[in-house]
């Protein structure tokens, strides 16, 4: 799916990364697939925590590394997957991740680059690159017209 850069944001702390995620989550109005990419420790789970907050999820959000998938109820249903331990893409099919696409749920995939199929259909891709200390650079790419909608959000 073609995407264009909607914005590039620099955060200086985990709290700022979470706040950015919450602002972004509040801009999501319908089910989408969001893939997060970046190295270990980049802040993917912190960003997902913020996204979930912006989507109205009140439950605590932790990385589902060992269970692969967790679901939440918010303003929209949320499916949070962590692909770090993914061995075969068919595992995503087996746990129903691809079935969740197009149902109105927001699919948030940490380590999105580990699933070429999910990355290919993602509506939003957020690449997180660590800087010095807790600084992060987040490059948000989205499909049109999502890129226009997201670029208009107040961070």
Secondary structure in CASP SS format (residue, H / E / C, confidence):
PFRMAT SS
TARGET T0000
AUTHOR 0000-0000-0000
METHOD secondary structure of the structure
MODEL  1
X C 1.00
X C 1.00
X C 1.00
X E 1.00
X E 1.00
X E 1.00
X E 1.00
X E 1.00
X E 1.00
X E 1.00
X E 1.00
X C 1.00
X C 1.00
X H 1.00
X H 1.00
X H 1.00
X H 1.00
X H 1.00
X H 1.00
X H 1.00
X H 1.00
X H 1.00
X H 1.00
X H 1.00
X H 1.00
X H 1.00
X H 1.00
X C 1.00
X C 1.00
X C 1.00
X C 1.00
X C 1.00
X E 1.00
X E 1.00
X E 1.00
X E 1.00
X E 1.00
X C 1.00
X C 1.00
X C 1.00
X C 1.00
X C 1.00
X C 1.00
X H 1.00
X H 1.00
X H 1.00
X H 1.00
X H 1.00
X H 1.00
X H 1.00
X H 1.00
X H 1.00
X H 1.00
X H 1.00
X C 1.00
X C 1.00
X C 1.00
X C 1.00
X C 1.00
X C 1.00
X C 1.00
X C 1.00
X C 1.00
X C 1.00
X C 1.00
X C 1.00
X C 1.00
X C 1.00
X E 1.00
X E 1.00
X E 1.00
X E 1.00
X C 1.00
X C 1.00
X C 1.00
X C 1.00
X C 1.00
X E 1.00
X E 1.00
X E 1.00
X E 1.00
X E 1.00
X C 1.00
X C 1.00
X C 1.00
X C 1.00
X C 1.00
X C 1.00
X C 1.00
X H 1.00
X H 1.00
X H 1.00
X H 1.00
X H 1.00
X C 1.00
X C 1.00
X H 1.00
X H 1.00
X H 1.00
X H 1.00
X C 1.00
X C 1.00
X C 1.00
X C 1.00
X C 1.00
X E 1.00
X E 1.00
X E 1.00
X E 1.00
X E 1.00
X C 1.00
X H 1.00
X H 1.00
X H 1.00
X C 1.00
X H 1.00
X H 1.00
X H 1.00
X H 1.00
X H 1.00
X H 1.00
X C 1.00
X C 1.00
X E 1.00
X E 1.00
X E 1.00
X E 1.00
X E 1.00
X E 1.00
X E 1.00
X C 1.00
X C 1.00
X C 1.00
X C 1.00
X C 1.00
X E 1.00
X E 1.00
X E 1.00
X E 1.00
X E 1.00
X E 1.00
X E 1.00
X C 1.00
X C 1.00
X C 1.00
X H 1.00
X H 1.00
X H 1.00
X H 1.00
X H 1.00
X H 1.00
X C 1.00
X C 1.00
X C 1.00
X C 1.00
END
